[in-house]
Amino acid sequence: MTYIGRFAPSPTGPLHFGSLLAALASFLDARANNGKWLLRIENLDPPREQAGIKETFPNILEAHGLYWDDELCLQSDRHQHYQNVLDALLLQKHAYRCNCSRKEIISRCGNTVYDQHCLLSPPNTDAQCAIRINSKDAQISFTDLIQGQQNDRLNDYGDFVVYRRDNLYAYLLAVVVDDYLQGITHVVRGSDLLSETARQIHLQHILKHPTPTYAHIPVATNNEGQKLSKQTFAPALDIENPVSTLFQALKFLDQRPPQELLSASKEEVISWGINNWKISSIKKTMAKPLQVRT
């Protein structure tokens, strides 16, 4: 089976060191396995999208020696695929309409774990509704290449949303549909998404899609223990000094790059990374502090 991996950033802010970790790890794993590496921009949430940001992603990746295969994919071009899947899920009774607000759920349940109220008492046909997946009693087990054996009871999360009340397709639906359409076999990404994986696998099972192999790398945190992100003001990647940044990323990923790589070209750093890549060397931890400046 051909290896096909991907990097799928959201244009809610500039790419930062945490973004590079996911991009580099997924790229090296694909190339070390003689596989393809795809770039998909997950732009399904226009209110949160930062103007002009997605246009910068290709140049930043190329500046760090990361070149993707095939055409760049935008989720905003795939709405019809998502709608076709939604229609099928509703028709087959795997999904149902829900007009409960977050406030109503908390008031009724004492938390945000949904109680299937709208499955038992369907809303009016003209109500503004989200669409939820019926996941009652689903139990998902899988082995993550880094984090190890995972066992999840979806009852602990409640039925999850695949279409939002504000008429936007949810990430959980889009990522499953896109991974299937693109033939993704391996997903290497940050551990902040590990909690989403069981729900994605449940949806894959319902849709009879193959389940990729997953590997969740540790996320980098700042001095306050917060994940590097737009919300925590992580600085944008500096494309003027890619070698230093790539070297730091390899160290973070426990690949032990030699010091002489700091005086090499970015192409030489990437080549070393591919030839010496060992995903098994990445330590099993969900997050760790970034010890060096980016």
DAHUGI-V179435 format. One record per pair of residues at least 12 apart in sequence whose C-alpha atoms are under 10 Angstrom apart, sorted by the first residue. I is the first residue (numbers start at 1). J is the second residue. D is the distance in Angstrom with one decimal. If there is no record, write none. Layout:
BEGIN
{{I	J	D} {I	J	D}}
END
This chain:
BEGIN
{{1	35	9.8} {1	185	8.5} {2	33	9.1} {2	34	8.3} {2	35	6.4} {2	36	8.0} {2	183	9.2} {2	184	9.4} {2	185	7.9} {3	29	9.4} {3	30	6.7} {3	31	9.1} {3	33	6.9} {3	34	7.2} {3	35	4.5} {3	36	6.3} {3	37	8.6} {3	183	9.0} {3	184	7.6} {3	185	5.8} {3	186	6.9} {4	26	9.9} {4	29	9.9} {4	30	6.8} {4	31	9.6} {4	33	9.4} {4	34	9.3} {4	35	5.6} {4	36	4.8} {4	37	6.0} {4	38	7.5} {4	69	9.7} {4	179	9.7} {4	182	8.3} {4	183	6.7} {4	184	5.0} {4	185	5.3} {4	186	6.2} {4	187	8.7} {4	212	9.5} {5	26	6.5} {5	27	7.5} {5	28	9.8} {5	29	8.1} {5	30	5.8} {5	31	9.3} {5	35	7.3} {5	36	6.2} {5	37	4.8} {5	38	6.2} {5	39	9.0} {5	68	9.9} {5	179	9.2} {5	182	9.3} {5	183	8.8} {5	184	5.7} {5	185	6.3} {5	186	5.1} {5	187	5.9} {5	188	7.5} {5	212	9.3} {5	213	9.8} {6	22	9.7} {6	23	8.2} {6	26	6.6} {6	27	7.5} {6	30	8.4} {6	36	8.1} {6	37	5.1} {6	38	4.4} {6	39	5.7} {6	40	7.1} {6	68	8.5} {6	69	9.5} {6	179	8.7} {6	182	9.2} {6	184	7.2} {6	185	9.2} {6	186	7.8} {6	187	6.7} {6	188	7.7} {6	189	9.1} {7	19	9.3} {7	20	9.8} {7	22	7.2} {7	23	5.6} {7	24	8.9} {7	25	9.4} {7	26	6.7} {7	27	7.8} {7	37	7.5} {7	38	6.3} {7	39	5.2} {7	40	6.3} {7	41	8.2} {7	42	9.8} {7	68	9.0} {7	187	8.4} {7	188	8.1} {7	189	7.9} {8	22	9.1} {8	23	8.4} {8	38	8.4} {8	39	6.1} {8	40	4.7} {8	41	5.3} {8	42	6.1} {8	43	9.7} {8	73	9.2} {8	74	9.5} {8	75	9.8} {8	175	9.1} {8	187	9.9} {8	189	8.9} {9	22	9.2} {9	23	8.8} {9	39	8.4} {9	40	7.0} {9	41	5.4} {9	42	6.0} {9	43	8.5} {9	54	8.8} {9	57	8.5} {10	40	8.9} {10	41	5.9} {10	42	4.8} {10	43	5.8} {10	44	8.4} {10	45	8.9} {10	48	9.4} {10	49	7.9} {10	50	9.6} {10	53	9.3} {10	54	7.8} {10	57	9.8} {10	75	9.9} {11	41	7.2} {11	42	7.2} {11	43	6.2} {11	44	9.3} {11	45	9.0} {11	46	9.2} {11	48	8.1} {11	49	5.4} {11	50	6.1} {11	51	8.3} {11	52	8.5} {11	53	5.7} {11	54	5.2} {11	55	8.9} {11	56	9.4} {11	57	8.5} {12	42	9.6} {12	43	8.4} {12	45	8.6} {12	46	8.9} {12	47	9.1} {12	48	5.6} {12	49	4.5} {12	50	5.2} {12	51	8.6} {12	53	7.6} {12	54	8.5} {12	229	9.7} {12	230	7.5} {12	231	9.8} {13	48	8.9} {13	49	7.4} {13	50	5.9} {13	51	9.0} {13	52	9.6} {13	53	6.5} {13	54	8.6} {13	229	8.3} {13	230	5.7} {13	231	9.0} {13	233	9.6} {13	234	9.6} {13	236	8.6} {14	50	8.4} {14	52	9.7} {14	53	6.2} {14	54	8.2} {14	56	8.0} {14	57	8.0} {14	60	9.6} {14	229	9.1} {14	230	7.5} {14	234	8.9} {14	235	8.2} {14	236	5.6} {14	237	7.8} {15	53	8.7} {15	54	9.4} {15	56	8.7} {15	57	7.1} {15	60	7.9} {15	61	9.1} {15	229	8.8} {15	230	8.8} {15	234	8.9} {15	235	8.4} {15	236	5.7} {15	237	6.1} {15	238	9.6} {16	60	10.0} {16	228	7.7} {16	229	7.4} {16	230	8.4} {16	233	9.5} {16	234	6.3} {16	235	5.9} {16	236	4.6} {16	237	4.8} {16	238	8.6} {16	294	8.6} {17	219	9.9} {17	220	8.0} {17	228	7.5} {17	229	8.9} {17	234	7.7} {17	235	7.8} {17	236	7.4} {17	237	6.2} {17	238	9.3} {17	245	7.8} {17	246	9.3} {17	248	9.3} {17	249	7.8} {17	290	9.3} {17	293	9.6} {17	294	6.6} {18	190	8.4} {18	218	9.6} {18	219	6.6} {18	220	5.9} {18	221	8.4} {18	227	8.1} {18	228	5.8} {18	229	7.3} {18	234	8.4} {18	235	9.9} {18	236	9.9} {18	237	9.5} {18	249	8.9} {18	290	9.4} {18	294	9.9} {19	189	9.3} {19	190	8.7} {19	219	9.4} {19	220	9.6} {19	228	8.6} {19	229	8.5} {19	236	9.6} {19	237	8.9} {20	60	9.5} {20	61	8.2} {20	64	8.9} {20	66	9.8} {20	237	8.2} {20	245	8.7} {20	246	8.2} {20	249	7.4} {21	189	8.4} {21	190	8.1} {21	217	8.3} {21	218	9.0} {21	219	8.1} {21	220	8.4} {21	245	9.8} {21	246	8.7} {21	248	9.4} {21	249	5.9} {21	250	8.2} {21	252	8.1} {21	253	7.7} {22	187	10.0} {22	188	6.9} {22	189	5.1} {22	190	6.1} {22	191	9.7} {22	216	8.9} {22	217	7.4} {22	218	9.3} {22	219	8.7} {22	249	9.5} {22	253	9.9} {23	37	9.7} {23	39	9.3} {23	61	8.2} {23	66	8.0} {23	188	8.5} {23	189	7.9} {23	190	9.7} {24	61	9.3} {24	64	9.1} {24	65	9.5} {24	66	7.4} {24	188	9.5} {24	189	9.8} {24	246	8.1} {24	249	7.8} {24	250	8.3} {24	253	9.4} {24	270	8.9} {24	273	9.1} {24	274	10.0} {25	188	6.7} {25	189	7.7} {25	190	9.5} {25	215	9.6} {25	216	9.7} {25	217	7.9} {25	249	8.8} {25	250	8.6} {25	253	7.7} {25	273	9.4} {25	274	9.9} {25	277	8.9} {25	279	8.3} {26	38	9.6} {26	186	8.5} {26	187	7.2} {26	188	5.0} {26	189	6.9} {26	215	9.1} {26	216	10.0} {26	217	9.6} {26	279	9.9} {27	39	10.0} {27	66	7.1} {27	67	8.5} {27	68	8.3} {27	188	8.7} {27	270	9.6} {27	273	9.8} {27	274	8.6} {28	66	9.2} {28	188	9.9} {28	270	8.0} {28	271	9.2} {28	272	9.9} {28	273	6.6} {28	274	5.3} {28	275	8.8} {28	276	9.3} {28	277	6.6} {28	278	9.2} {28	279	9.2} {29	186	8.9} {29	187	9.6} {29	188	7.9} {29	273	9.4} {29	274	7.6} {29	277	7.0} {29	278	8.2} {29	279	7.3} {30	185	10.0} {30	186	8.2} {30	187	9.7} {30	188	9.3} {30	274	8.8} {31	271	9.6} {31	273	9.5} {31	274	6.3} {31	275	9.0} {31	277	9.3} {32	271	9.8} {32	273	8.6} {32	274	5.2} {32	275	6.7} {32	276	8.3} {32	277	6.6} {32	278	8.8} {32	279	10.0} {33	274	9.0} {33	277	9.6} {34	274	9.8} {35	69	9.7} {35	185	9.7} {35	186	9.8} {36	68	7.7} {36	69	6.2} {36	70	8.7} {36	184	9.3} {36	185	10.0} {37	66	9.4} {37	67	8.1} {37	68	5.3} {37	69	5.6} {37	70	8.5} {37	184	9.2} {37	186	9.8} {38	67	8.8} {38	68	5.2} {38	69	5.5} {38	70	6.8} {38	71	7.9} {38	72	7.3} {38	73	8.2} {38	182	8.5} {38	184	8.8} {39	57	9.5} {39	58	8.6} {39	61	9.8} {39	67	8.9} {39	68	6.0} {39	69	7.7} {39	70	8.4} {39	71	7.8} {39	72	5.4} {39	73	6.4} {39	74	8.9} {40	68	9.8} {40	71	9.0} {40	72	6.0} {40	73	4.6} {40	74	5.9} {40	75	7.3} {40	175	9.9} {40	178	8.8} {40	179	9.8} {40	182	9.7} {41	54	7.3} {41	55	9.9} {41	57	8.7} {41	72	7.7} {41	73	6.2} {41	74	5.0} {41	75	6.4} {41	76	8.7} {42	54	9.3} {42	73	8.6} {42	74	6.4} {42	75	5.3} {42	76	7.7} {42	171	8.2} {42	174	8.5} {42	175	8.4} {42	178	9.8} {43	74	6.7} {43	75	5.7} {43	76	6.0} {43	77	9.4} {43	171	9.6} {44	74	8.9} {44	75	6.3} {44	76	5.9} {44	77	9.6} {44	78	9.7} {44	79	9.1} {44	168	7.0} {44	169	6.8} {44	170	7.7} {44	171	7.6} {44	174	8.4} {45	75	10.0} {45	76	9.1} {45	168	7.0} {45	169	8.3} {45	170	8.7} {45	171	9.1} {46	76	9.4} {46	168	9.1} {54	74	9.6} {58	72	8.7} {59	239	8.8} {60	236	10.0} {60	237	7.7} {60	238	8.6} {60	239	6.4} {60	242	9.5} {61	237	9.8} {61	239	8.9} {61	242	9.8} {62	239	9.3} {63	238	9.4} {63	239	5.9} {63	240	8.2} {63	241	9.1} {63	242	6.9} {63	243	9.8} {63	266	8.5} {64	237	9.7} {64	238	9.6} {64	239	7.2} {64	240	9.5} {64	241	8.8} {64	242	5.3} {64	243	7.6} {64	245	8.5} {64	246	7.3} {64	266	6.6} {64	267	8.5} {64	269	9.6} {64	270	8.6} {65	242	8.4} {65	243	9.4} {65	246	9.3} {65	265	9.6} {65	266	6.1} {65	267	6.1} {65	268	9.4} {65	269	8.8} {65	270	6.8} {65	271	9.6} {66	266	9.6} {66	267	9.2} {66	270	8.1} {73	178	9.4} {73	182	9.5} {74	178	9.9} {75	169	10.0} {75	171	10.0} {75	174	7.5} {75	175	8.9} {75	178	8.0} {76	169	9.9} {76	174	10.0} {78	174	8.6} {78	177	9.3} {78	178	8.4} {79	168	9.6} {79	169	8.0} {79	174	8.8} {81	174	8.9} {81	177	7.6} {81	178	8.8} {81	181	9.2} {82	162	9.5} {82	163	9.4} {82	169	7.4} {82	170	9.5} {82	173	7.2} {82	174	6.5} {82	175	9.8} {82	176	9.6} {82	177	6.9} {82	178	8.9} {83	163	9.4} {83	169	8.5} {83	173	9.9} {83	174	9.9} {85	173	8.6} {85	174	9.7} {85	177	7.9} {85	207	8.4} {86	131	8.4} {86	132	10.0} {86	133	9.9} {86	162	8.1} {86	163	8.1} {86	169	9.4} {86	173	8.5} {88	207	9.1} {89	131	9.7} {89	132	9.7} {89	133	8.2} {89	134	9.9} {89	203	9.8} {89	206	8.5} {89	207	8.2} {90	131	8.5} {90	132	9.4} {90	133	9.0} {92	206	9.8} {93	119	10.0} {93	133	8.9} {93	134	8.2} {94	132	8.6} {94	133	6.0} {94	134	5.7} {94	135	8.3} {94	203	9.4} {94	206	7.6} {94	207	9.6} {95	119	8.9} {95	131	6.5} {95	132	5.4} {95	133	4.4} {95	134	5.6} {95	135	9.0} {95	159	9.1} {95	160	9.6} {95	161	9.2} {95	162	8.8} {96	116	9.4} {96	118	7.6} {96	119	6.3} {96	120	10.0} {96	122	8.2} {96	123	9.8} {96	129	9.4} {96	130	8.4} {96	131	5.5} {96	132	5.5} {96	133	6.7} {96	134	7.4} {96	159	9.8} {96	161	9.6} {97	118	6.9} {97	119	7.5} {97	122	7.1} {97	123	7.3} {97	124	9.5} {97	125	9.1} {97	127	9.1} {97	128	9.0} {97	129	5.7} {97	130	5.7} {97	131	4.5} {97	132	6.4} {97	133	9.1} {97	161	9.6} {97	163	9.1} {97	165	9.7} {98	116	8.7} {98	117	8.1} {98	118	5.3} {98	119	7.6} {98	121	9.4} {98	122	7.3} {98	123	6.7} {98	124	9.8} {98	127	8.8} {98	128	8.3} {98	129	5.1} {98	130	5.1} {98	131	5.8} {98	132	6.8} {98	161	9.0} {98	163	9.8} {98	164	9.5} {98	165	8.5} {99	117	9.6} {99	118	7.3} {99	122	8.9} {99	123	6.6} {99	124	9.1} {99	127	6.8} {99	128	6.2} {99	129	4.4} {99	130	6.1} {99	131	8.6} {99	164	9.7} {99	165	7.4} {100	114	9.3} {100	116	9.9} {100	117	8.2} {100	118	7.6} {100	123	9.1} {100	128	9.6} {100	129	7.9} {100	130	8.3} {100	165	9.3} {101	129	9.6} {101	130	9.5} {101	165	9.0} {102	114	9.3} {105	117	9.0} {112	157	8.2} {112	158	8.1} {113	154	10.0} {113	155	8.1} {113	156	7.1} {113	157	5.4} {113	158	4.7} {113	159	7.7} {113	160	9.1} {114	132	9.7} {114	155	8.9} {114	156	9.4} {114	157	7.5} {114	158	4.7} {114	159	6.0} {114	160	8.0} {115	136	9.7} {115	155	9.4} {115	158	6.8} {115	159	7.9} {116	132	9.1} {116	133	9.9} {116	134	8.1} {116	135	9.8} {116	136	8.9} {116	158	8.0} {116	159	7.1} {118	131	10.0} {118	132	9.4} {119	132	9.1} {119	134	8.4} {127	165	9.7} {128	164	9.5} {128	165	6.2} {128	166	8.2} {128	167	8.8} {129	163	8.4} {129	164	7.3} {129	165	5.0} {129	166	8.3} {129	167	8.4} {130	160	9.9} {130	161	6.7} {130	162	7.6} {130	163	5.3} {130	164	4.6} {130	165	4.3} {130	166	7.9} {130	167	7.8} {130	168	9.1} {130	169	9.5} {130	170	9.7} {131	159	9.6} {131	160	8.3} {131	161	5.7} {131	162	5.8} {131	163	5.0} {131	164	6.7} {131	165	7.9} {131	167	10.0} {131	169	9.5} {131	170	9.5} {132	158	9.5} {132	159	5.9} {132	160	5.2} {132	161	4.3} {132	162	5.8} {132	163	7.2} {132	164	8.9} {133	158	9.2} {133	159	5.5} {133	160	5.6} {133	161	6.5} {133	162	7.0} {133	163	9.6} {133	173	9.8} {133	199	9.4} {133	202	9.4} {133	203	8.1} {133	206	9.7} {134	154	9.7} {134	155	9.9} {134	158	8.5} {134	159	5.4} {134	160	7.7} {134	161	9.6} {134	202	9.9} {134	203	9.8} {135	153	9.3} {135	154	6.2} {135	155	7.0} {135	157	9.1} {135	158	7.1} {135	159	5.4} {135	160	7.7} {135	199	8.4} {135	202	7.7} {135	203	8.9} {135	206	9.9} {136	153	8.9} {136	154	6.8} {136	155	5.7} {136	156	9.5} {136	157	9.7} {136	158	7.4} {136	159	7.1} {137	153	7.1} {137	154	6.8} {137	155	6.0} {137	156	9.5} {137	158	9.8} {138	152	8.4} {138	153	6.2} {138	154	5.6} {138	155	7.1} {138	156	10.0} {138	198	9.5} {138	199	9.3} {138	202	7.4} {139	151	7.3} {139	152	5.7} {139	153	4.6} {139	154	6.2} {139	155	8.3} {139	198	8.3} {139	199	9.7} {139	202	8.3} {140	152	5.2} {140	153	6.5} {140	154	7.7} {140	197	9.2} {140	198	5.8} {140	199	8.2} {140	200	9.9} {140	201	7.4} {140	202	7.0} {140	205	9.9} {141	153	9.0} {141	198	7.6} {141	201	9.1} {142	197	9.2} {142	198	8.2} {142	201	8.9} {142	211	9.7} {142	213	8.8} {142	214	8.6} {143	213	8.2} {143	214	7.6} {143	215	8.7} {144	187	10.0} {144	188	9.8} {144	194	9.0} {144	197	9.9} {144	213	7.4} {144	214	5.3} {144	215	5.2} {144	216	7.0} {144	217	9.9} {145	188	9.1} {145	213	7.8} {145	214	6.4} {145	215	4.8} {145	216	7.5} {145	217	9.3} {145	279	7.7} {145	280	7.5} {145	282	9.5} {145	284	9.4} {146	188	9.6} {146	191	9.5} {146	214	8.4} {146	215	5.4} {146	216	6.1} {146	217	6.8} {146	218	9.0} {146	279	7.4} {146	280	6.8} {146	281	8.7} {146	282	6.7} {146	283	7.2} {146	284	5.7} {146	285	8.4} {146	286	9.7} {147	191	8.5} {147	194	8.9} {147	214	9.4} {147	215	7.2} {147	216	6.6} {147	217	8.0} {147	218	9.1} {147	282	9.4} {147	283	8.4} {147	284	5.2} {147	285	7.0} {147	286	7.9} {148	214	10.0} {148	215	8.9} {148	216	9.6} {148	284	7.8} {150	194	9.3} {150	195	9.7} {150	197	9.6} {150	198	8.6} {151	198	8.2} {152	195	8.9} {152	197	9.4} {152	198	6.5} {152	199	9.0} {153	198	8.5} {153	199	9.6} {154	198	7.6} {154	199	7.2} {154	202	8.8} {157	195	9.9} {157	199	9.1} {159	199	9.3} {160	172	8.5} {160	173	9.9} {160	199	7.8} {161	173	8.4} {162	174	8.2} {162	203	9.8} {171	196	9.8} {171	200	9.8} {172	196	7.7} {172	197	9.1} {172	199	7.6} {172	200	6.3} {172	203	8.5} {173	199	9.7} {173	200	7.8} {173	203	7.9} {173	204	9.6} {174	200	9.9} {175	200	8.0} {176	197	10.0} {176	199	9.7} {176	200	6.2} {176	201	8.3} {176	202	9.9} {176	203	7.3} {176	204	6.7} {176	207	9.3} {176	209	8.5} {176	211	9.3} {177	200	9.8} {177	203	9.4} {177	204	8.5} {177	207	9.1} {177	209	8.8} {179	204	9.8} {179	209	9.2} {179	210	9.5} {179	211	9.2} {179	212	8.3} {180	204	8.6} {180	207	9.9} {180	208	10.0} {180	209	6.5} {180	210	7.5} {180	211	8.8} {180	212	9.1} {181	209	9.7} {183	209	9.8} {183	210	9.0} {183	212	9.0} {184	210	9.1} {184	211	8.9} {184	212	6.5} {184	213	9.1} {185	210	8.3} {185	211	7.5} {185	212	4.5} {185	213	6.2} {185	214	8.8} {186	211	8.9} {186	212	5.1} {186	213	4.7} {186	214	5.9} {186	215	7.9} {187	211	9.9} {187	212	6.5} {187	213	6.2} {187	214	4.9} {187	215	6.2} {187	216	8.1} {188	212	10.0} {188	213	8.4} {188	214	6.1} {188	215	4.8} {188	216	5.8} {188	217	7.2} {188	279	9.8} {189	214	8.1} {189	215	6.6} {189	216	5.1} {189	217	6.0} {189	218	8.8} {189	219	9.1} {190	215	8.3} {190	216	5.1} {190	217	4.9} {190	218	6.0} {190	219	5.6} {190	220	9.0} {190	286	8.4} {190	287	9.0} {191	215	8.4} {191	216	4.6} {191	217	5.4} {191	218	5.4} {191	219	6.1} {191	220	9.8} {191	285	8.4} {191	286	5.5} {191	287	7.4} {192	216	8.1} {192	217	8.9} {192	218	8.1} {192	219	6.9} {192	227	8.7} {192	286	7.5} {192	287	8.5} {193	216	7.7} {193	217	9.8} {193	219	9.9} {194	214	9.0} {194	215	8.8} {194	216	6.5} {194	217	9.4} {194	286	9.0} {197	214	8.4} {197	216	9.9} {215	279	8.6} {216	282	9.7} {216	284	9.1} {216	285	9.3} {216	286	8.1} {217	252	9.9} {217	253	7.7} {217	279	9.2} {217	282	7.3} {217	283	8.4} {217	284	8.1} {217	285	7.9} {217	286	7.2} {217	287	8.3} {218	252	8.8} {218	253	8.1} {218	282	8.3} {218	283	8.0} {218	284	7.6} {218	285	5.7} {218	286	4.6} {218	287	4.5} {218	288	6.5} {218	289	9.6} {219	252	9.6} {219	253	9.9} {219	285	8.7} {219	286	6.4} {219	287	4.6} {219	288	6.5} {219	289	8.4} {219	290	9.1} {220	249	9.9} {220	252	8.3} {220	286	9.1} {220	287	5.9} {220	288	5.5} {220	289	5.6} {220	290	5.5} {220	291	9.2} {221	234	9.5} {221	287	6.7} {221	288	5.9} {221	289	4.6} {221	290	5.8} {221	291	9.2} {222	234	8.3} {222	288	8.8} {222	289	5.9} {222	290	6.2} {222	291	8.6} {222	293	10.0} {223	289	6.8} {223	290	7.8} {223	291	8.7} {224	289	8.8} {225	287	8.7} {225	288	8.1} {225	289	6.8} {225	290	9.4} {226	287	9.3} {226	288	9.7} {226	289	8.7} {227	287	7.8} {227	288	9.0} {227	289	8.7} {227	290	9.7} {228	289	9.6} {228	290	9.1} {234	294	9.4} {235	294	7.8} {236	294	8.9} {237	294	7.5} {238	294	8.0} {241	266	9.2} {241	294	9.7} {242	265	8.9} {242	266	6.6} {242	269	9.7} {243	261	7.9} {243	262	6.3} {243	263	8.0} {243	264	7.4} {243	265	6.6} {243	266	5.2} {243	267	8.9} {243	268	9.2} {243	269	7.0} {243	270	9.2} {244	261	8.8} {244	262	6.2} {244	263	8.9} {244	264	9.7} {244	266	9.0} {244	269	9.6} {244	293	9.8} {244	294	8.3} {245	262	9.5} {245	266	9.8} {245	292	9.6} {245	293	8.9} {245	294	6.3} {246	261	9.6} {246	262	9.1} {246	266	7.8} {246	269	7.3} {246	270	8.1} {246	273	9.4} {246	294	9.8} {247	259	8.6} {247	261	7.2} {247	262	6.8} {247	266	9.3} {247	269	7.4} {247	270	9.4} {247	273	9.4} {248	262	9.6} {248	290	9.2} {248	291	9.2} {248	292	7.2} {248	293	8.6} {248	294	7.9} {249	290	9.6} {249	292	9.8} {249	294	9.4} {250	269	9.3} {250	270	9.7} {250	273	7.5} {250	277	9.3} {251	282	9.9} {251	292	9.9} {252	282	8.6} {252	283	9.7} {252	288	8.7} {252	289	9.2} {252	290	7.6} {252	291	8.7} {252	292	9.3} {253	277	9.7} {253	278	9.4} {253	279	8.4} {253	281	7.9} {253	282	5.6} {253	283	8.0} {254	277	9.7} {254	278	8.7} {254	279	8.8} {254	280	9.3} {254	281	6.0} {254	282	5.3} {254	283	7.1} {255	273	7.9} {255	276	7.5} {255	277	6.8} {255	278	6.9} {255	279	8.4} {255	280	9.6} {255	281	6.7} {255	282	7.5} {256	273	9.7} {256	276	9.2} {256	277	9.8} {256	281	9.3} {257	269	8.7} {257	272	8.1} {257	273	7.9} {257	276	8.8} {258	272	9.5}}
END
